[in-house]
Amino acid sequence: MKPPEEVAHELARDWLAKAATDLLVCEQLLGRGAVFSEAIAFHAQQAAEKSLKALLVARQVEFPKTHDLERLLDLVAVGDAPLAEALADVTELTPYGVEYRYPGEHAPVPAETAAACVSLARNAHDEIARRLPEDIRRC
């Protein structure tokens, strides 16, 4: 049986790898037209969410099944208030993980907003990755 820390590191590595894939999707779609803006914003939210969850898993902090980035940041703040504060802007991505996921009435996402979403997600991913052990960052 693997020690709990090793299991947590493996799962955190999986979360971080999924986040990196979402960022790659965003970067591949950027500049290909406004038709992709909603998808870019959605995947940016997913990248940020999965990055936060990677950190929480690595630190063995339980979290609810949620797409609410503010809720996840509150859990991060318990163990690392400066990081949570530095990433506070990432909460702007929350609506793209829920409201824009399905058809409905919402404003279109301009290309500039989609690009800003990617920037927020990339920053969150990179800041979190820097704080994770090397064996987790290898994804």
C-alpha positions as CSV (number, residue, x, y, z in Angstrom):
1,M,0.0,0.0,0.0
2,K,1.3,3.4,-0.9
3,P,1.7,6.1,1.7
4,P,-1.0,8.8,1.7
5,E,1.5,11.5,0.6
6,E,2.5,9.5,-2.4
7,V,-1.1,8.8,-3.4
8,A,-1.8,12.6,-3.0
9,H,1.1,13.5,-5.1
10,E,0.0,11.1,-7.9
11,L,-3.5,12.5,-7.9
12,A,-2.2,16.1,-7.7
13,R,0.0,15.4,-10.8
14,D,-3.1,14.1,-12.6
15,W,-5.0,17.3,-11.7
16,L,-2.1,19.5,-12.9
17,A,-1.8,17.6,-16.1
18,K,-5.5,18.0,-16.8
19,A,-5.1,21.8,-16.1
20,A,-2.1,21.9,-18.5
21,T,-4.2,20.3,-21.2
22,D,-7.0,22.8,-20.8
23,L,-4.5,25.6,-21.1
24,L,-3.1,24.0,-24.3
25,V,-6.7,23.9,-25.7
26,C,-7.0,27.6,-24.9
27,E,-3.8,28.5,-26.5
28,Q,-4.6,26.5,-29.7
29,L,-7.9,28.3,-30.1
30,L,-6.7,31.8,-29.4
31,G,-6.6,33.9,-32.5
32,R,-8.8,31.5,-34.5
33,G,-11.9,33.8,-34.3
34,A,-14.6,34.9,-31.9
35,V,-16.5,31.8,-32.5
36,F,-14.2,30.0,-30.1
37,S,-14.3,32.6,-27.3
38,E,-16.8,30.8,-25.1
39,A,-14.9,27.6,-25.4
40,I,-11.6,29.4,-24.6
41,A,-13.2,31.0,-21.5
42,F,-14.7,27.6,-20.4
43,H,-11.3,25.8,-20.7
44,A,-9.5,28.7,-18.9
45,Q,-11.9,28.3,-16.0
46,Q,-11.3,24.6,-16.0
47,A,-7.6,25.1,-16.1
48,A,-7.7,27.3,-13.0
49,E,-10.1,25.0,-11.2
50,K,-8.0,22.0,-11.8
51,S,-4.8,23.8,-10.8
52,L,-6.4,24.8,-7.5
53,K,-7.6,21.3,-6.9
54,A,-4.0,20.0,-7.7
55,L,-2.7,22.2,-4.9
56,L,-5.4,21.2,-2.5
57,V,-4.9,17.5,-3.2
58,A,-1.1,17.9,-2.8
59,R,-1.7,19.5,0.6
60,Q,-4.2,16.8,1.5
61,V,-7.1,19.3,1.9
62,E,-10.5,18.0,1.2
63,F,-12.7,20.1,-1.1
64,P,-16.3,19.9,-2.3
65,K,-17.4,19.0,-5.8
66,T,-17.6,22.6,-7.1
67,H,-16.7,24.8,-10.0
68,D,-16.8,27.9,-7.7
69,L,-13.2,29.2,-7.7
70,E,-13.9,31.5,-4.7
71,R,-14.8,28.5,-2.6
72,L,-11.6,26.7,-3.6
73,L,-9.5,29.8,-3.0
74,D,-11.0,30.0,0.5
75,L,-9.6,26.6,1.2
76,V,-6.3,27.6,-0.2
77,A,-6.3,30.7,2.0
78,V,-6.5,28.5,5.1
79,G,-2.9,27.2,4.5
80,D,-1.5,29.9,2.2
81,A,-3.3,33.3,2.5
82,P,-0.7,35.1,0.4
83,L,-1.2,32.8,-2.5
84,A,-5.0,33.0,-2.3
85,E,-4.7,36.8,-2.2
86,A,-2.4,36.8,-5.2
87,L,-4.8,34.6,-7.2
88,A,-8.0,36.4,-6.1
89,D,-8.7,37.7,-9.7
90,V,-9.1,34.1,-10.9
91,T,-12.6,34.1,-9.4
92,E,-13.7,36.1,-12.4
93,L,-13.5,32.9,-14.3
94,T,-16.2,31.1,-12.3
95,P,-19.2,32.0,-14.5
96,Y,-17.4,30.5,-17.6
97,G,-17.3,27.1,-15.9
98,V,-21.1,27.0,-15.2
99,E,-23.2,29.6,-17.0
100,Y,-21.4,29.3,-20.3
101,R,-21.1,25.5,-20.2
102,Y,-24.7,25.0,-21.5
103,P,-27.0,26.8,-23.8
104,G,-28.8,29.8,-22.3
105,E,-29.0,33.5,-22.2
106,H,-25.7,35.1,-21.5
107,A,-23.6,37.8,-23.2
108,P,-21.2,36.7,-25.9
109,V,-17.6,36.5,-24.8
110,P,-15.4,39.0,-26.8
111,A,-12.1,37.7,-28.1
112,E,-10.3,40.2,-25.7
113,T,-12.1,38.7,-22.7
114,A,-11.2,35.2,-23.8
115,A,-7.5,36.2,-24.0
116,A,-7.8,37.8,-20.5
117,C,-9.3,34.6,-19.2
118,V,-6.4,32.6,-20.5
119,S,-3.9,35.0,-18.9
120,L,-5.7,34.6,-15.5
121,A,-5.7,30.8,-15.8
122,R,-2.1,30.6,-16.9
123,N,-1.0,32.8,-14.0
124,A,-2.9,30.6,-11.5
125,H,-1.5,27.5,-13.0
126,D,2.1,28.8,-13.0
127,E,1.9,30.3,-9.5
128,I,0.5,27.0,-8.1
129,A,3.0,24.8,-10.0
130,R,5.9,26.8,-8.5
131,R,4.6,25.9,-5.0
132,L,4.3,22.2,-5.7
133,P,7.0,19.6,-5.2
134,E,9.0,18.7,-8.3
135,D,7.6,15.2,-8.6
136,I,4.1,16.8,-9.0
137,R,5.2,19.3,-11.6
138,R,6.4,16.6,-13.9
139,C,3.3,16.3,-16.1
